[in-house]
Amino acid sequence: MLRKLQVHLRDTFSVPARIMKTMSVPEGSYERSRNQYNSTRILREILKETPPDAIKILGIVDRDLCIPILTFVFGEAQLGGVASIVALARLRQEFYGLSPDDGILFERLCKETLHELGHNFGLIHCNDRECIMYLSNTVRDVDRKGTTYCGSCDSVLYLKTDPWRVQPWNRR
């Protein structure tokens, strides 16, 4: 799945994407009272592993993530920053008592990855329910939204990126 995501990101952003070594989940990120992992603590550790030549870094964890003010998160990103994280746990059909489906999981992973990277590039949540930047409060929201940035978000994204390194993408 990581190799497929690597190709998807390379094709979407027109920049090379590479898979790095596996990191262990940081000590102190598990919140026993919630039976979840604090995404911000993990994000800090991911940031420490950023290669000097990286434009962005994305961590993918197979854990249920939370932040203090929300019951759970599908991911977290530094707005306008370098690092982001996406959690697979609630993207899996099995989390909801359904049979595993790698196709659905991969589609959800792609959506949430592009969403979090959008935040890294400075995008905020969008009101367009079809846009990848639409806020997902449930997995149904993830499934309902589209697979690309809306025209408005795409334009902002293009203006916020270096046109010599990142080319326009997902033009409608």
C-alpha positions as CSV (number, residue, x, y, z in Angstrom):
1,M,0.0,0.0,0.0
2,L,2.9,2.4,0.8
3,R,4.3,1.8,-2.7
4,K,1.0,2.6,-4.3
5,L,0.7,5.8,-2.2
6,Q,4.2,6.8,-3.2
7,V,3.2,6.6,-6.9
8,H,0.0,8.4,-6.2
9,L,1.8,11.3,-4.4
10,R,4.4,11.5,-7.1
11,D,1.8,11.7,-9.8
12,T,-0.4,14.2,-7.9
13,F,2.4,16.7,-6.9
14,S,4.9,16.0,-9.7
15,V,7.7,15.6,-7.2
16,P,9.6,12.5,-6.1
17,A,8.3,10.7,-3.1
18,R,10.3,8.3,-1.1
19,I,9.5,5.8,1.7
20,M,11.7,6.1,4.7
21,K,12.7,3.7,7.4
22,T,10.0,2.6,9.9
23,M,9.9,4.5,13.2
24,S,8.6,3.1,16.4
25,V,5.7,4.8,18.1
26,P,7.2,7.3,20.5
27,E,7.2,6.6,24.2
28,G,4.7,8.8,26.0
29,S,2.3,9.1,23.0
30,Y,-0.1,6.5,24.3
31,E,-3.0,7.9,26.4
32,R,-4.2,5.0,28.5
33,S,-7.4,6.8,29.7
34,R,-8.5,7.1,26.1
35,N,-6.9,3.9,24.6
36,Q,-5.5,6.2,21.8
37,Y,-2.3,7.8,20.8
38,N,-1.6,11.5,20.9
39,S,-1.0,12.6,17.3
40,T,0.8,15.8,18.2
41,R,3.5,13.9,20.2
42,I,4.0,11.5,17.3
43,L,4.1,14.4,14.9
44,R,6.9,16.0,16.8
45,E,9.0,12.8,16.5
46,I,8.3,12.6,12.8
47,L,9.5,16.2,12.4
48,K,12.8,15.2,13.9
49,E,13.3,12.6,11.2
50,T,12.8,15.1,8.3
51,P,15.6,14.8,5.8
52,P,17.3,18.1,4.9
53,D,16.2,17.9,1.3
54,A,12.5,17.1,2.0
55,I,9.8,19.4,1.0
56,K,7.3,17.7,3.3
57,I,7.2,14.5,5.5
58,L,4.2,12.3,6.2
59,G,3.9,9.6,8.8
60,I,1.4,6.8,8.5
61,V,0.5,5.0,11.6
62,D,-1.8,2.0,12.2
63,R,-3.1,3.5,15.5
64,D,-6.2,5.3,16.7
65,L,-5.1,9.0,17.1
66,C,-6.5,11.8,19.3
67,I,-5.8,15.3,20.4
68,P,-7.0,16.7,23.7
69,I,-10.0,18.6,22.2
70,L,-11.3,15.9,19.9
71,T,-12.5,12.4,20.4
72,F,-10.3,11.2,17.5
73,V,-8.5,12.5,14.4
74,F,-7.9,10.9,11.0
75,G,-4.7,12.9,10.9
76,E,-2.9,16.0,11.9
77,A,-0.6,18.5,10.1
78,Q,1.4,21.6,10.7
79,L,-0.4,24.3,8.9
80,G,2.1,25.8,6.5
81,G,4.7,23.5,8.0
82,V,6.7,20.4,7.0
83,A,5.2,17.4,8.9
84,S,1.9,15.6,8.9
85,I,0.5,12.3,10.1
86,V,-2.4,10.0,8.9
87,A,-3.9,7.2,11.0
88,L,-5.1,4.0,9.4
89,A,-7.1,2.7,12.3
90,R,-10.5,4.5,11.6
91,L,-10.0,4.3,7.9
92,R,-10.2,0.5,8.0
93,Q,-13.6,-1.2,7.5
94,E,-12.8,-3.5,10.4
95,F,-12.9,-0.6,12.8
96,Y,-16.7,-0.4,12.1
97,G,-17.3,-4.2,12.3
98,L,-17.1,-4.7,8.5
99,S,-15.0,-7.0,6.4
100,P,-11.6,-5.7,5.3
101,D,-11.4,-3.9,2.0
102,D,-8.0,-2.8,0.8
103,G,-9.5,-0.8,-2.1
104,I,-11.6,1.3,0.3
105,L,-8.7,1.6,2.7
106,F,-6.4,2.9,0.0
107,E,-8.9,5.4,-1.3
108,R,-9.5,6.8,2.2
109,L,-5.7,6.9,2.8
110,C,-5.1,8.9,-0.4
111,K,-7.9,11.3,0.5
112,E,-6.6,11.9,4.1
113,T,-3.0,12.1,2.9
114,L,-3.8,14.8,0.3
115,H,-5.9,16.6,3.0
116,E,-3.1,16.7,5.5
117,L,-0.5,17.6,2.9
118,G,-2.9,20.4,1.8
119,H,-2.6,21.8,5.4
120,N,1.2,21.6,5.1
121,F,1.0,23.7,2.0
122,G,-1.1,26.2,3.9
123,L,-4.7,25.2,3.0
124,I,-7.4,25.4,5.6
125,H,-10.7,23.5,5.6
126,C,-13.0,24.1,2.6
127,N,-16.8,24.3,2.6
128,D,-17.0,22.4,-0.7
129,R,-18.1,18.9,0.2
130,E,-16.4,17.5,-2.9
131,C,-13.0,19.1,-2.1
132,I,-10.3,17.0,-0.5
133,M,-9.9,19.8,2.1
134,Y,-13.5,19.4,3.4
135,L,-13.4,18.6,7.1
136,S,-14.1,14.9,7.8
137,N,-15.8,14.3,11.2
138,T,-16.7,10.7,10.3
139,V,-15.5,8.1,7.9
140,R,-18.7,8.7,5.9
141,D,-17.4,12.3,5.3
142,V,-14.2,10.8,4.0
143,D,-16.1,8.6,1.7
144,R,-18.4,11.4,0.4
145,K,-15.7,13.9,-0.5
146,G,-13.9,13.9,-3.8
147,T,-10.4,12.9,-4.5
148,T,-9.0,16.2,-5.7
149,Y,-8.8,19.8,-4.5
150,C,-11.6,22.1,-5.7
151,G,-10.7,24.9,-8.1
152,S,-10.4,27.5,-5.3
153,C,-8.1,25.3,-3.1
154,D,-6.1,24.2,-6.2
155,S,-5.5,27.9,-7.1
156,V,-4.4,28.8,-3.6
157,L,-2.2,25.7,-3.5
158,Y,-0.5,26.6,-6.7
159,L,0.2,30.1,-5.4
160,K,1.7,28.8,-2.2
161,T,4.1,26.4,-3.8
162,D,7.3,27.0,-5.6
163,P,6.4,26.6,-9.3
164,W,9.9,25.4,-10.1
165,R,9.6,22.4,-7.7
166,V,5.8,21.7,-7.8
167,Q,3.7,21.9,-10.9
168,P,0.0,22.5,-11.0
169,W,-2.1,19.4,-10.3
170,N,-5.6,18.1,-10.4
171,R,-6.7,20.8,-12.9
172,R,-10.4,20.4,-13.7
